[in-house]
Amino acid sequence: MRQEFVSILKATGRRGIDAVVDYLDKCGFFEAPASINRHLCHDGGLAEHSFNVYRMAMMLREQMMAMRPDTADALNESSVAIAALLHDVCKANIYKKAKKWRKDAQNRWEQYDTYEADYTRFPAGHGEKSVIMLLRLGLELTNDEILAIRWHMGAWNLPFQSYEDKCNISEAAEHPLTVVLQSADLLASHILERV
């Protein structure tokens, strides 16, 4: 999967993409889980999830362009690839392997392998953190890509956000790439990857 993943990213020809690919390799992106105990919580799950989001976003892009040809510029292939494949780059180095205890079916304690999250190194919000990391790596991002990555979680955490953030997500939803990425992420994590 890594080879196809990297090939798609490099095909964008985006300034800074080589530095991003180097970072993905160094930080363990291709070995990391997608979550602690939900979708694809296994080694390699993060890359698998990101690729699923990309595939789903490309399918949605095709359907949108067939139904609304005027979305073609906002949903160009490079932007969809960048936003979908890199929306969760912030997760690459926060999950650590851990051992925990639980009761088995016979009510006996057993040890099992799992993951724990460590947000202490850079405790920024999920979408914002990915955008900041990509910009710091020198990746050239369009405004639509920044908005899509920033708001890819949709309204999931809005009860904890300010009134200004609630207005911002509403405005961000006016950008087709934001809505396509949110939808692709939800479809991948809640339907395609459901165990």
C-alpha positions in Angstrom: 0.0 0.0 0.0 2.8 2.4 0.8 4.1 2.4 -2.8 0.7 3.3 -4.3 0.0 5.8 -1.5 3.3 7.6 -2.1 2.9 7.4 -5.9 -0.5 9.2 -5.7 1.0 11.9 -3.5 4.0 12.5 -5.7 1.8 12.6 -8.8 0.3 15.8 -7.5 3.6 17.5 -8.2 3.0 19.6 -5.2 5.8 21.7 -3.8 6.9 20.2 -0.5 5.5 16.7 -1.1 8.9 15.0 -0.9 9.4 16.4 2.6 6.0 15.1 3.6 6.7 11.6 2.3 10.1 11.6 4.1 8.2 12.6 7.3 5.6 9.9 6.8 8.4 7.3 6.7 10.3 8.7 9.6 7.3 9.2 12.0 5.9 5.7 11.4 2.8 6.8 9.6 2.6 3.5 7.6 2.9 1.4 10.8 0.5 3.5 13.1 -3.1 2.4 13.9 -6.0 4.6 12.9 -7.4 4.7 16.4 -7.0 3.4 19.9 -10.1 1.2 20.0 -12.4 2.0 17.1 -11.8 1.7 13.4 -8.6 0.0 12.2 -6.9 -0.1 15.6 -4.0 -2.3 14.3 -0.6 -1.7 12.9 -0.9 -0.1 9.5 -4.5 1.0 10.2 -3.7 4.8 9.7 -2.4 4.4 6.2 -5.2 1.9 5.4 -7.8 4.4 6.7 -6.3 7.3 4.8 -6.3 5.3 1.6 -9.9 4.3 2.2 -10.9 7.9 2.6 -9.0 8.7 -0.6 -10.9 6.0 -2.5 -14.2 7.1 -1.1 -13.5 10.8 -1.8 -12.6 10.0 -5.4 -15.9 8.1 -5.9 -17.8 11.0 -4.4 -15.8 13.4 -6.6 -16.9 11.5 -9.7 -20.5 11.5 -8.7 -20.5 15.2 -7.9 -18.8 16.1 -11.2 -21.4 14.0 -13.0 -24.3 15.7 -11.2 -22.7 19.2 -10.8 -20.0 19.8 -13.5 -19.3 23.2 -12.0 -17.6 21.5 -9.0 -14.7 20.2 -11.2 -12.2 23.0 -10.3 -13.0 22.8 -6.6 -12.7 19.0 -6.7 -9.5 18.5 -8.8 -7.7 15.2 -8.4 -4.7 16.7 -6.7 -6.7 18.5 -4.0 -8.7 15.4 -3.3 -5.6 13.3 -3.0 -3.7 15.8 -0.8 -6.7 16.3 1.6 -7.8 12.7 1.8 -4.4 11.0 2.1 -3.0 13.5 4.6 -6.1 14.6 6.6 -5.0 12.5 9.7 -1.2 13.0 9.4 -1.3 14.3 13.0 -2.1 10.8 14.3 1.2 9.3 13.1 3.1 9.7 16.3 0.5 9.9 19.1 -0.5 6.2 19.5 1.9 4.0 21.5 1.6 0.3 22.1 0.5 -0.6 25.6 -0.5 -3.6 27.7 -3.8 -3.4 29.7 -5.9 -5.8 31.8 -9.5 -6.9 31.3 -11.7 -9.7 32.4 -12.3 -12.6 30.0 -15.5 -14.6 29.4 -14.8 -16.6 32.6 -14.4 -13.4 34.7 -10.6 -13.9 35.0 -8.1 -11.2 34.5 -6.1 -11.3 31.2 -3.5 -9.0 29.8 -3.9 -7.8 26.2 -2.1 -5.6 23.7 -3.6 -2.2 22.9 -2.7 1.4 22.2 -2.7 4.6 24.3 -2.7 8.1 23.0 -0.1 10.7 24.0 -1.1 14.2 23.0 1.5 16.0 25.2 4.0 16.7 22.5 1.8 19.0 20.5 -1.7 19.3 22.0 -3.4 21.1 19.1 -6.8 20.2 17.7 -7.1 17.3 15.4 -7.7 19.0 12.1 -5.7 22.1 12.9 -2.7 20.0 13.9 -2.6 18.2 10.6 -2.7 21.5 8.7 0.0 23.0 10.9 2.3 20.0 10.5 1.9 19.9 6.7 2.6 23.6 6.4 5.6 23.3 8.6 6.9 20.5 6.4 6.7 23.0 3.5 3.7 21.5 1.7 2.0 24.0 -0.5 -1.7 23.8 0.4 -4.6 25.7 -1.2 -7.2 27.4 1.0 -9.8 24.7 0.1 -7.4 22.0 1.2 -6.6 23.8 4.4 -10.4 24.1 5.2 -11.1 20.5 4.2 -8.4 19.1 6.4 -9.2 21.5 9.3 -12.9 20.6 9.3 -12.7 17.0 8.2 -14.3 15.9 11.5 -17.3 18.0 10.7 -19.4 19.0 13.7 -18.2 16.1 15.8 -16.6 18.3 18.5 -18.6 21.5 18.0 -20.3 21.4 21.4 -16.9 22.3 22.8 -16.1 25.0 20.2 -16.8 28.7 20.3 -19.5 30.5 18.5 -16.9 31.7 16.0 -15.9 28.1 15.2 -19.6 27.2 14.7 -19.8 30.0 12.1 -16.6 28.9 10.5 -17.6 25.3 10.0 -20.8 26.6 8.4 -18.8 28.7 6.0 -16.3 25.9 5.3 -19.2 23.7 4.3 -19.7 26.0 1.3 -16.5 24.6 -0.2 -17.1 21.3 -2.0 -13.8 19.7 -1.0 -14.7 20.1 2.7 -18.0 18.3 2.4 -16.5 15.6 0.2 -13.7 14.9 2.7 -16.1 15.0 5.7 -18.4 12.5 3.9 -15.6 10.2 2.8 -14.1 10.1 6.3 -17.4 9.2 7.8 -18.2 6.6 5.2 -14.8 5.0 5.6 -14.6 5.0 9.4 -18.2 4.2 10.2 -19.3 1.9 7.4 -16.4 0.6 5.3 -14.0 -0.1 8.3 -16.7 -1.2 10.8 -15.8 -4.5 12.3 
